[in-house]
């Protein structure tokens, strides 16, 4: 019996030491996640600004700029969700019980929104690239066909109506 109590006491001590180490490790994990996600969000805002700035001149040229500006706005919304998650991660360190659960759910919800927006943008980009590639192939085929028809017509015209030869001998 004495050995059984000692084993139980050893297990209790080991689990309490593990929970203390886990809390300090979680604290550094939260801090690291918060810092890196904040940096990621800031870099995303800068990139989104560049996308919008590049889209402005394209409005005048092709109208393609409206799509670029819309994508830039969606990126800003997505990176705002990452920034919100970053600030909520800081609250996780000090929160307890119900607050921890609520903050965690909100962080996960913000990250879910971020991934949803980015996934939609990526899908639209892939589909748009495929459509653009098909249009490019059709356009290139049409131009090639018109050049080849023009070349064939010029050969036919030369064989049917030879140009007069002009000799410039004085």
Number of C-alpha atoms within 10 A of each C-alpha: 6 6 8 9 10 11 12 11 12 11 12 12 11 11 12 11 11 11 11 11 12 12 12 12 12 14 17 13 14 19 17 15 16 21 17 13 20 20 15 16 23 17 13 20 21 12 15 22 17 13 19 19 15 15 21 16 14 16 15 11 9 9 13 14 20 17 14 20 22 14 19 23 17 18 23 20 18 23 28 19 21 27 25 18 26 26 15 19 26 18 16 20 17 10 15 12 7 9 13 17 13 14 19 18 12 16 22 13 14 22 20 15 17 20 16 13 18 18 12 12 15 12 12 12 13 12 12 12 12 12 12 12 12 12 12 12 12 12 12 12 12 12 12 12 12 12 12 12 12 12 12 11 12 11 11 12 12 10 10 8 8 9 9 6 6 6 6 5 4 3
